[in-house]
Amino acid sequence: MLEYVTDADDPRLSDYTRLRDVELRKSLEAERGLFLAEGEKVIRRAIGAGFPVRSVLTTRRWLTSLEDVLGEATVYVVSDEIMSGIAGFQVHRGALASMRRLPLPAVETLLKDGAGRLLVLEDLVDHSNVGAIFRSAAALGVDAIVLSPRCADPLYRRAVKVSMGAVFSIPYARMDDWFEGLAQLRGAGFQTLALTPAQDAVPIDEVTMADRVALLLGAEGDGLSSHWLAEADQAVCIPMSAAAMAAGVDSLNVVAAAAIACHGLMRAGQG
């Protein structure tokens, strides 16, 4: 159903309010049970994953690109100027869609669903990093992701965009209890490996991995908490070259480290 809107302040567009105000968007999206998908490819992936469409915001020249998947969804059509004003940037991917969130599974449900390779993210608060890690995890065969209570929302617009929709293709759940979270994983039969930049840890490609492995990744900058490092079954590292260490390069950013570690999990899972 097409509705032409000529005023950026029209209340029909309230789902798209102040997209660059992170705190406002987090509270608004939680209150209304929605998230935003940007661009034709990401919108298609969200719909394909079963997320219902609340509405779509687009311009005349992009009207036909999504009509085969939108069904009876409400489509708000605006000018290029209004679209840019609402978004706060030039939208090159054609459309924004307000999608209805689905209930997250409980962690125990995720653990019972046969997952063999997990990523567990502790307090990663940067949405871009979370989105990039989801993309690597989906590409490299990770079965599911568990988030600590304070991790950034994978369905926040920036995370969805950076992941290119991978947040829709890999199951995830959020812990209720950070302090006892690793005990829950061990109780489900997971070997817990804590990724650390410390070069005295066991290189990840030398670890004998169990059938079920949970790899722990810590926050940007600070890394894993001392509690999780102590609770993990084993600390593991990505070996750095001697030349890099001599030059003062002693670690990777969390996104690069996650990609390498996910590849290591995939290799072990095939062994």
Residue, then its C-alpha position, 0 to 999 in steps of 0.5 A: m500500500l503506497e502512501y505519499v508523504t510530503d512532510a518529514d514531521d508527518p507522524r506516520l514516519s515516527d519509526y524513522t525519527r532522528l536516526r543518528d541519535v543512538e540513545l533515542r533510537k535504542s529506547l524507541e526501538a526497544e519500546r516499539g519492538l522494532f529495528l531498521a533495515e537499510g537497503e534492498k539486500v538487507i531488507r530482503r534478508a530480513i524478510g527472508a529470515g521471517f521478520p515482519v515489515r512494519s513499513v518501508l520508507t523510500t523514494r519514487r525511483w526505488l519503488t519497484s525494487l522491492e515490490d515482489v517481497l513487500g506484499e501488503a506492507t505500507v510503503y511511504v514514498v518521499s522526495d530525495e530531499i526528505m529522505s536525506g533529511i530524515a536519514g541524516f545522510q544520502v541513502h544510496r541503497g534505496a530504502l529503509a524498512s521498519m521491521r518488527r523484532l522477534p523474541l530472542p531464544a533463551v541461551e539454554t534453548l540455543l545450547k540445546d539446538g545442536a550448536g558445536r561452535l559458539l562465539v561468546l561476546e563479552d561487553l562489546v559496545d561498538h555496533s560496527n564491531v558487533g555487526a562485523i563479527f556476525r558477518s565473519a561468524a556467518a561466513l566461517g561456519v560458527d553455529a551461534i553467538v551468545l551475548s553478555p548482558r551489556c553487549a551492543d544490540p545486533l539489530y541496531r541499524r549500524a550493526v545490521k548494515v555492517s553485517m550485510g544482514a548476517v545478523f539475520s542468518i546466525p542464531y543468537a541469544r543474550m545472557d541473563d547472568w554475566f557472572e555465572g554465564l560460563a558455568q552455564l556453557r560448561g554445563a551444556g558440555f562446551q569447552t570454553l576458550a578465552l581469546t587474549p593478546a597475551q603471547d604466553a597463551v596457547p596458540i589457537d591453532e595448537v589447541t585440542m578442541a572438543d566437539r563443542v567449543a565456545l570462544l570468548l571475545g572481550a570488549e574493544g580495548d580492555g579485552l576479556s574481564s579477569h573473571w571470564l579469563a579465570e573461569a575459562d577452560q583455557a586461554v588462547c592467542i593468535p601468535m604475532s610475528a617477532a617483527a610485529m612485536a619488536a615494532g610494538v604491534d602486539s595485538l589485533n583489533v577485535v574484528a580482525a581477531a574474531a575473523i582469524a579465530c572463527h577460521g580456526l574454529m572452522r578448521a577444528g570443526q572439520g578435523 
